[in-house]
Amino acid sequence: QVQVQESGPGLVKPSQTLSLTCTVSGDSVTTTNRGWSWIRQPPGKGLEWMALMTYDGSTWYNPSLKSRTAISRDTSKNQFSLQLTSVTPDDTATYYCAARLSMWPSGVDSEYDSWGQGTQVIVSS
């Protein structure tokens, strides 16, 4: 059974770059037809899908975040990562990594078969 776990800083200053890593176990980031996503949930709001990387390295981005977001992977470590640049307090949220058996992006939580516990990120000076 695939498991994913987020890691990263809990506090980031405005204008800085947020970097998060998701470690995958029980499967490979290169498994055919797998998609690996970053999703966030601001306090009191719903889930917001941010980015997805497919098993072959293709990427999808939420258009509203595309200019500030980059998803990447390290196949040797079986990890994928998120970078969000020029953060503001509006980027304060719980950030999740998730896995699904599809190469297409989705913001629907039930369409993912594995979720990390989430990591809370606060953007504040």
C-alpha positions in Angstrom: 0.0 0.0 0.0 1.4 3.3 -1.0 2.2 5.8 1.7 3.2 9.5 1.4 4.6 11.8 4.0 5.2 15.5 3.8 8.2 17.4 5.3 9.2 21.0 5.4 9.4 24.2 7.4 6.4 25.2 9.5 7.2 28.9 9.2 8.1 30.9 6.2 8.6 34.7 5.9 6.7 36.7 3.3 8.4 37.0 -0.1 10.5 33.8 0.6 10.2 30.5 -1.2 8.4 27.6 0.5 9.9 24.2 -0.2 8.2 20.9 0.7 9.2 17.3 0.1 7.0 14.3 0.0 8.6 10.9 0.7 6.9 7.9 -1.0 6.9 4.3 0.4 5.2 1.2 -0.8 5.4 2.3 -4.5 7.6 4.2 -6.8 7.2 7.7 -8.2 7.9 6.1 -11.6 5.1 3.5 -11.4 3.2 3.6 -14.6 0.0 5.7 -14.6 0.6 7.1 -11.1 0.1 10.8 -10.5 1.6 12.6 -7.5 0.0 15.8 -6.3 0.3 18.7 -3.9 -2.9 20.0 -2.4 -3.4 22.6 0.3 -6.2 23.7 2.6 -6.1 27.3 4.0 -7.7 27.7 7.4 -11.5 27.6 7.2 -11.4 26.9 3.4 -11.7 24.0 1.1 -9.0 21.9 -0.6 -7.0 23.6 -3.4 -5.2 21.4 -5.8 -1.8 22.9 -6.7 0.2 20.7 -8.9 0.7 17.1 -10.2 3.6 15.2 -11.6 3.0 12.0 -13.5 5.0 8.8 -13.4 6.9 9.9 -16.6 7.8 13.4 -15.3 5.0 15.4 -17.0 3.6 18.2 -14.9 0.2 19.9 -14.4 -0.3 23.2 -12.5 -3.3 25.0 -11.1 -3.5 28.1 -13.4 -4.0 30.4 -10.5 -0.7 29.3 -9.0 1.3 28.3 -12.0 3.6 31.4 -12.1 4.8 30.7 -8.5 4.8 26.9 -8.4 7.2 24.2 -9.4 6.9 20.5 -8.8 9.9 18.2 -9.1 11.1 14.8 -8.1 14.1 12.8 -7.1 13.7 9.3 -8.3 16.8 8.0 -6.4 15.1 9.0 -3.2 11.6 8.2 -4.3 10.5 11.7 -3.4 8.7 14.6 -5.1 8.8 18.2 -4.0 7.0 21.5 -4.2 8.4 25.0 -4.4 6.2 28.0 -4.0 7.8 31.4 -4.6 7.0 34.8 -3.3 4.8 33.6 -0.5 2.3 35.8 1.3 0.1 35.3 4.4 -2.5 34.0 1.9 -0.4 31.0 1.4 -0.8 30.0 5.0 -2.3 26.5 4.9 -2.0 22.8 5.6 -0.1 21.3 2.7 -0.7 17.7 1.7 0.9 15.4 -0.8 -1.3 12.7 -2.3 -1.1 9.8 -4.8 -3.6 8.7 -7.3 -3.9 6.0 -10.0 -4.2 8.5 -12.8 -2.1 10.9 -14.7 -4.7 13.6 -14.6 -5.0 16.3 -12.0 -7.9 16.3 -9.6 -9.0 18.4 -6.6 -11.4 15.7 -5.4 -10.1 14.1 -2.2 -11.8 10.7 -2.9 -9.9 10.4 -6.2 -6.6 9.9 -4.3 -5.7 6.6 -2.8 -3.1 7.9 -0.4 -2.7 11.1 1.6 0.0 12.4 3.8 -0.9 13.7 7.3 -0.4 17.2 6.1 2.1 19.8 7.2 1.0 23.2 8.5 2.8 26.1 7.0 2.4 29.6 8.4 3.6 32.6 6.4 4.5 35.4 8.8 7.3 37.8 9.5 
